[in-house]
Amino acid sequence: MKQQSEELLRVLKSRFEQHPHRHPGLKWADIEARLLAQPHKLASLLQMENTGGEPDVVGYDATSGALLFFDCSPESPKGRRSLCYDRAALEARKANKPAGSALEMAAAMGLELLTEEQYRALQQLGPFDTKTSSWLQTPKPIRKLGGALFGDRRYNCVFVYHNGAESYYAARGFRGCLRV
């Protein structure tokens, strides 16, 4: 795991340096120190990387002081597509069930799905999901009625839509948020 962690840190540092507009005012040395102090967070980042998420630090939570890592791959991560929204949606499908659900996979990776606000903030950093879409955290009243939210970028505009939570598509995955 040590060799994987060292390689991951090299990749993250390189990405950090290539995209300074994503994290103005932050210093790599501070980020690396936090990551080294929390090896379980490195494990989550490795899963983000291995599923095609290209994680990068995009800021921090002013309330908790946690650094925020988002998936910054141009399209929804390839290793996290064709999933319905949650366990209840997966169980509701009678036929052609997908391999799993976005919420369960995110939890297993130690991540949260991006909120609508986080997704819109990410889209301020560049064009993401121009050919794909990503499940978003869905408010309980919407989910209770069977729906779930997803977002994408088309016509140079960010859209947030709804769909049945049990739906899944080859071009829809999820983007994660990791707090460090």
Secondary structure as GFF3:
##gff-version 3
##sequence-region A 1 180
A	DSSP	alpha_helix	2	18	.	.	.	ID=ss1
A	DSSP	three_ten_helix	20	22	.	.	.	ID=ss2
A	DSSP	alpha_helix	28	37	.	.	.	ID=ss3
A	DSSP	alpha_helix	39	50	.	.	.	ID=ss4
A	DSSP	beta_strand	55	60	.	.	.	ID=ss5
A	DSSP	beta_strand	67	71	.	.	.	ID=ss6
A	DSSP	three_ten_helix	78	80	.	.	.	ID=ss7
A	DSSP	alpha_helix	87	92	.	.	.	ID=ss8
A	DSSP	alpha_helix	102	109	.	.	.	ID=ss9
A	DSSP	beta_strand	112	113	.	.	.	ID=ss10
A	DSSP	alpha_helix	116	123	.	.	.	ID=ss11
A	DSSP	beta_strand	133	136	.	.	.	ID=ss12
A	DSSP	alpha_helix	140	144	.	.	.	ID=ss13
A	DSSP	beta_strand	147	154	.	.	.	ID=ss14
A	DSSP	beta_strand	157	164	.	.	.	ID=ss15
A	DSSP	beta_strand	172	174	.	.	.	ID=ss16
A	DSSP	beta_strand	176	179	.	.	.	ID=ss17
###
